[in-house]
Structures are given as C-alpha cells and as structure tokens.
C-alpha cells in the first residue's frame, strides 16, 4: 500500500505559501509600518520590508545606522518634533496624525501622512510610537496646484472691469468685486448680505434672478432705482446657476455691466442711424414733388429732436419771402401735390426771423406765447421751447428749419442733427442725380456697426519672455481682428501687435515693474489690429512671482480706450485754447500765444499768422515762430493775386511738401530754410477770410492727420476771437485810455477782481517793484505783500469791504524781496463791465503831499472809469 499522505506536513506547506503571498502584497503596498523608540530622532525597532520603496533596507534602521529623523525633510523636522511633543503631553491621547515631507535615499522628496499610536508603560511613560506612513505626494501636488489655480481665478475676480457677484442657495450675496460695487453705486459692504430673492423691487430684475433658482440662466437689461444705493442704475446682467455634482443648487453668479455710457452712445448712434436712414429715403425720393420731400424732411426733423411740431421754410434769392411747410400738417397727414405753400415777407416774421437776421442757429429754452404777428403757420400756439437753424448755399440762406415743444431743453446736439439733415435735404433738392448721400450713408453705417460689435475688455495670460508669448486670451480678441489660435499657437506674440513706436516703452515699463517687485501696474499704449488700424488700449497687469521672487507669468486685461483718447484730446485742446486766448485782449499778443500753443502740436515746429486787409485783400505778417529772419523777410507781405494768397483763398486747408511750394514761388529759392512740409489754413468768420495761418515742419515730410484736425480746430477759434475783438473795439479803446492814464500816475496801481486775482498793473508799480506784467497777471494779489502778513492784509481788506476803512498802511514787497513803505487806498470800480477792486499805493515820503495826490488821483480815476 502506498504510504498515507502526511496531512500535517501538507497543512504547514499551505500556510507558508499564504504567508509568502501576504508578505509579497504587503511589500508592494504604499503603507510602511514602523515601531519607533520615543527618544531623540526616533530610533527604529521594527520596520516593514516595503521600506525598500524609499531605497533603504530594514537592516539600515534596525542596526541604528539610519534614524527615522534622518528621513524627515530638514524644513519640516522642527515642526514634526513640536507636533509629536504636543500630542505626547496630552495624557488622554493615544493616537495622532501628521503630514510632512521625507527624503528618499536617492534624494527624492515625498509627502507622507503618518498615523501613530502612543505606547506607554505601566507608569504612563511613553516608550514607543507604533504607526504607518502613507505616500500622498501626488495628492499633495494636486491640492497645491488647485490652490494656485484658485489664486489666479481670485485675481481675475477682484481685478475684472466687469461686475461679478455670487449669492448662495438662499439668495444671500456672499461675494462681490469692486467693479460690481461701482456699477451698483454702493459699497461692497452694503451689497454683501443683500438678499436678491426677498429685497429686489424691480420686477424684471427679480424675474431674471429667480430663473437661477429654477435651474436656468436669467438675463436683464435696463434701468431701475437701486434699493441698495437709492440711485438710478443702468445695467446689463446675466445670472447663472451653480449646481453640485448631485444636481442640487449651490447658488448663482451674476455678471453685471454698466450700460449708462453705452446707452448714451447707443442713443447717439440711434439718432445718427435714423438721420442716415432718412437721408437714404430722401435720396430715393428724387422724382417726388417738392411738397412730399418737404413734409418728409420736417417730420424726420421732429422725430430726431423729440419735438412736437416743426416748420420748414424756403427763402427766395432776396431772403425776403418764406415758403412754409408745417408738420403735423393741419387738417391732413401729408401735403397735397397741388397744395399752395404759405407765403409772406420776412419782416412780419417776429422772433422766427432771428436766425435769418443773426445768420446762425438760435435756441430758445423758455415758455414763449406766439403773438399774431409772429405766427407764420396760420395758427397761434404756446411754444415752450424752440430751435431755428438757417441753411446756407455759399453765403445765401436758402432754407430755415424750426422745431418746437421738446420735453427737455434743446442743445447743440439737436442743432447738429438738424443741420446735417437739412444739408442732406438741400443736396437732394439741388443735385437729385448725385449718389454722394447714399455712399456716405453706407460708409457711416459700416462704421457704426463696427463700433457696436466691439467688447469692453480682453483678458490675457502672458509668459514673462521676450515680447510676451500668450498662454491664454479671451474670445473677444476678435474685436481686434485676431483669433484665439493666432496667439496660443505661438504664431503671433503679443509684442507683435504693439505699435512699433510704443514697444520699447512698454518693454521698459514691464521690466521696471518686475525688477521693482510690483504686484500690479497699468499703462496706456497703441496696438495694431489685423487690418493695420491703430487702437489705444488701457492695460492693467498683475505680475505673479514664484517662491524665489522671479516672475513666472503675467496676467493682464486690456480695454479699448481709443474713443476716450480722442475725446480727451479735443476737450483738452478746447480748454487749453480758451485759457490761451482768454488771457489777453490784444490781437498781436493773441496771435503770439496762438502760435506758441499750435507749436505744441505733433510735427509742427514753426508758423506764421497773417491778417487780411479788408479793403485791399493783402496779407500782412503779424506773428511768427521758429523761422529765420531771411525766410520771414521773403514772405512777410503778399497781395491777393499771388500764388500764396490763392492757397489761402481756396477756402479749405492745403497741406503740401515744401519742395512743391518752393517750386511755385517766384524770386529767391527758399530751400535754405530746410523746411520739409507746410500747411496753409484760412481763418474765416461768416465765410469771410479774416486771417491766414501757415505752419511748417523742418523734420517731417508731412503733417499727420491728427495734427491737421487740431490745427483746423484752432483756426476756427481764432476766427471767432478776431470777430469778437472787432466787435469789442469800442470797449477796448476806452480800456486803453484808462490804461494810459494809470501808467501816467506816480502812484503804484493794481486792479483785481473780487476773488483777488490781479487784472492790471501800471508802469509805476513795475518800475518800483521790478515786476513784469506776466509775473502778476491773474496771480493772487497777496503776492505783492511780505510773507507772513497775509492775515493782516485780509483783515484790512475785510474792513474796507464793510466800509469801515479805505486805507491800508502795510508795505508792498518787490520782486527781489525789498519792502516798500506805502499807504494804499482801495476803491470799488468797474473794469470793462466787471466789478473790481482798485488799489492805489503812494510811497510814504512826505505825508502832506500824499493827501493832495490822493484827492487828485481819485478824481481822475472816477472821470475815466470804464462803464
């Protein structure tokens, strides 16, 4: 018989196999078990075999060659000691968990989670720690990457130019950025905590928010009275639900955009489009009878201005008879082809003829009851407001448009819309076969559609390398003609679209901000669209630095500010020019200041201004800048039949290369001046040539378009100033007489307005105090008194104004700081129609003679005071 199988031996073999399998599984596990002694750097008494994952063998630890503390990352070792000590001191604690880094034998850094039990002896003393460590390096890296991503999105949230708010599942706002607070016109502190479900009063806005709680998007656009700020808010908002993975609502996010400026721009665009559409319809009425054209035109004039009634009048060649069409037409909707227009002489026209007599638009924003002789419409009406505009053909008034009874005041925008509409109508009447209006209308429509398609902000993420490669760009980069892929593919760098003239400056600004450690900065510069257009943008950039303080990426938002730049340039020009021209009433000095102002314009470095003789038409040089005496001598005077005169008499600005001008001029070759380009700008008032401006550049071959716009704006202002000076010549003559009288006096005289600004000083004051006129003009009169005496001077002046005293014995101070003892008398007077304070100061030498001088001087000033 075969021997029986040894069952015991078979059982032992199976057990050994199972243990080996379990040991193999355990050794491949990421969980490593330890038994540490509770001393020093934690010597190891026992460790599982899978410690080989760290490059060590169990013998390395059990032999004492390697302590566990040697594995702990040096930057974390002190923290681990503190944490272990803290838990060890708690008598009722038997377990703790820690997160820290260890260093493998090959130098790799691993993040681990330790979970350990505290072993105590019978007396409660800690003898050992028994625990496991689990490698969670990948999890830790993922969490830290998520934190970094969260910081980036937090930056976008806080710095976004668009308003963003978040509300929870109960409708309570929990987050809100500054842009949102600006749109809602309330501080962030008042918005956070606001319940959008229970406290909103505007029904449309409330419905948009409630869509979120139904799991859908909600949209709102309009204006409402904010219950948060109590102010009128114009906004566009989109509300989106935020759902959890299980489909439950967590809350909602709102994106809010300020539409007030856009609304105003859209209203202007709407009016422009309405006018352009009206012009197109007029163009299609080429074969219609005149009454139909007139009725349509005045109807559109009423609609454009928001008026209730309107009139259109045509004048004959003598400007003496009006053919009048009224809208709405009394008794029927339109004028019949056979309808006879209402006709009467202009002399019976009352205030309706004021625009014809003044030859300019007239706006009246007050209640006005029409009197019988003023009513050219055949019925009397009460007019609350009206505007009347003449339409010219050359110098003759050919038509007159009047609209009335608008709910708000008429303004220059109404004048502009009516003028453009009527000019278009008159072109149709005169040139029915012309297609100019249609071409211009289509061009303007394309411009308007382009403006409407633009978006407010584009977001970028750049690498801090040369010319800034783009990692991310928002879709609305399309407003500049580019696609997202153009940048993210590396085909185009951001620096490639920056205007070449601005690129070095932008590079320097980014480099400066990075080296200085700035976290954010802003700058304005020009970019080129794909089509080659130049746009101004406002860039707001955030710089992110790594742990070593080196910039690792830049995040920026760019906003197209081209329109704002253009508006600011013209507003600054108008303001600065008013200041320049308002500082003097002398024509020669005015021209000098105009040239100084004009030479600030880009590319312009020289110029001449001529006055045109009203009788002979000759041009006489009055002011110049930046030109040689030899050049000026050749061009200081020329008659109306010369080539130069004809350049001005075209009626339009002319810009040419100087070589062309030099070739046309007879006589001496003027090439010695080194001039490159010149512009010839006529200065007109009421279509009459009154002056001429010639401007030049020694360095540029042509005068750029933006400089031409500024120059022509200046020339328009100069024409008005010349006309005003001619009209005011009588007042100026009287003022010059008084100036001559004051200059002849021995007393020091200064005249100031009631705010204390010096308007005039006489020659005696200049001689004794060493000042020049420009040192004192429009300066505070306290400049003439010693420092520290201001309170005494003002106290004396208060008494004078209250008629308690009329004298002041405080000394004056010269430009060099020398005190001049004087006795000053103040009187209230008139200076060209302006109330002023006149101060006459006598140098104190002989008191007896002073009283006589004062009596004589007071009599002479009163005799010649300007009324």
C-alpha positions, 0 to 999 in steps of 0.5 A: 500500500502506498504510504498515507499522505502526511496531512500535517506536513501538507497543512504547514506547506499551505500556510507558508505559501499564504504567508509568502503571498501576504508578505509579497502584497504587503511589500508592494503596498504604499503603507510602511509600518514602523515601531519607533523608540520615543527618544531623540530622532526616533530610533527604529525597532521594527520596520516593514520590508516595503521600506525598500520603496524609499531605497533603504533596507530594514537592516539600515534602521534596525542596526541604528545606522539610519534614524527615522529623523534622518528621513524627515525633510530638514524644513519640516523636522522642527515642526514634526518634533513640536507636533509629536511633543504636543500630542505626547503631553496630552495624557488622554491621547493615544493616537495622532496624525501628521503630514510632512515631507521625507527624503528618499535615499536617492534624494527624492522628496515625498509627502507622507501622512503618518498615523501613530499610536502612543505606547506607554508603560505601566507608569504612563511613560511613553516608550514607543510610537507604533504607526504607518506612513502613507505616500500622498505626494501626488495628492499633495501636488494636486491640492497645491496646484488647485490652490494656485489655480484658485489664486489666479481665478481670485485675481481675475475676480477682484481685478475684472472691469466687469461686475461679478457677484455670487449669492448662495442657495438662499439668495444671500450675496456672499461675494462681490468685486469692486467693479460690481460695487461701482456699477451698483453705486454702493459699497461692497459692504452694503451689497454683501448680505443683500438678499436678491430673492426677498429685497429686489423691487424691480420686477424684471430684475427679480424675474431674471434672478429667480430663473437661477433658482429654477435651474436656468440662466436669467438675463436683464437689461435696463434701468431701475432705482437701486434699493441698495444705493437709492440711485438710478442704475443702468445695467446689463446682467446675466445670472447663472446657476451653480449646481453640485455634482448631485444636481442640487443648487449651490447658488448663482453668479451674476455678471453685471455691466454698466450700460449708462455710457453705452446707452448714451452712445447707443442713443447717439448712434440711434439718432445718427442711424435714423438721420442716415436712414432718412437721408437714404429715403430722401435720396430715393425720393428724387422724382417726388414733388417738392411738397412730399420731400418737404413734409418728409424732411420736417417730420424726420426733423421732429422725430430726431429732436423729440419735438412736437411740431416743426416748420420748414421754410424756403427763402427766395434769392432776396431772403425776403419771402418764406415758403412754409411747410408745417408738420403735423400738417393741419387738417391732413397727414401729408401735403397735397401735390397741388397744395399752395405753400404759405407765403409772406415777407420776412419782416412780419416774421417776429422772433422766427426771423432771428436766425435769418437776421443773426445768420446762425442757429438760435435756441430758445429754452423758455415758455414763449406765447406766439403773438399774431404777428409772429405766427407764420403757420396760420395758427397761434400756439404756446411754444415752450421751447424752440430751435431755428437753424438757417441753411446756407448755399455759399453765403445765401440762406436758402432754407430755415428749419424750426422745431418746437415743444421738446420735453427737455431743453434743446442743445447743440446736439439737436442743432447738429442733427438738424443741420446735417439733415437739412444739408442732406435735404438741400443736396437732394433738392439741388443735385437729385442725380448725385449718389454722394448721400447714399455712399456716405450713408453706407460708409457711416453705417459700416462704421457704426456697426463696427463700433457696436460689435466691439467688447469692453475688455480682453483678458490675457495670460502672458509668459514673462519672455521676450515680447510676451508669448500668450498662454491664454486670451479671451474670445473677444480678441476678435474685436481686434481682428485676431483669433484665439489660435493666432496667439496660443499657437505661438504664431503671433506674440503679443509684442507683435501687435504693439505699435512699433513706436510704443514697444520699447516703452512698454518693454521698459515699463514691464521690466521696471515693474518686475525688477521693482517687485510690483504686484500690479501696474497699468499703462496706456499704449497703441496696438495694431489690429489685423487690418493695420488700424491703430487702437489705444488700449488701457492695460492693467497687469498683475505680475505673479512671482514664484517662491524665489521672487522671479516672475513666472507669468503675467496676467493682464486685461486690456480695454479699448480706450481709443474713443476716450483718447480722442475725446480727451484730446479735443476737450483738452485742446478746447480748454487749453485754447480758451485759457490761451486766448482768454488771457489777453485782449490784444490781437498781436499778443493773441496771435503770439500765444496762438502760435506758441500753443499750435507749436505744441502740436505733433510735427509742427515746429514753426508758423506764421499768422497773417491778417487780411486787409479788408479793403485791399485783400493783402496779407500782412505778417503779424506773428511768427515762430521758429523761422529765420529772419531771411525766410520771414523777410521773403514772405512777410507781405503778399497781395491777393493775386499771388500764388500764396494768397490763392492757397489761402483763398481756396477756402479749405486747408492745403497741406503740401511738401515744401519742395512743391511750394518752393517750386511755385514761388517766384524770386529767391529759392527758399530751400535754405530754410530746410523746411520739409512740409507746410500747411496753409489754413484760412481763418474765416468768420461768416465765410469771410477770410479774416486771417491766414495761418501757415505752419511748417515742419523742418523734420517731417515730410508731412503733417499727420492727420491728427495734427491737421484736425487740431490745427483746423480746430484752432483756426476756427477759434481764432476766427471767432476771437478776431470777430469778437475783438472787432466787435469789442473795439469800442470797449477796448479803446476806452480800456486803453485810455484808462490804461494810459492814464494809470501808467501816467500816475506816480502812484503804484496801481493794481486792479483785481477782481473780487476773488483777488486775482490781479487784472492790471498793473501800471508802469509805476508799480513795475518800475518800483517793484521790478515786476513784469506784467506776466509775473502778476497777471491773474496771480493772487494779489497777496503776492505783492505783500511780505510773507507772513502778513497775509492775515493782516492784509485780509483783515484790512481788506475785510474792513474796507469791504464793510466800509469801515476803512479805505486805507491800508498802511502795510508795505508792498514787497518787490520782486527781489524781496525789498519792502516798500513803505506805502499807504494804499487806498482801495476803491470799488470800480468797474473794469470793462463791465466787471466789478473790481477792486482798485488799489492805489499805493503812494510811497510814504515820503512826505505825508502832506503831499500824499493827501493832495495826490490822493484827492487828485488821483481819485478824481481822475480815476472816477472821470475815466472809469470804464462803464 
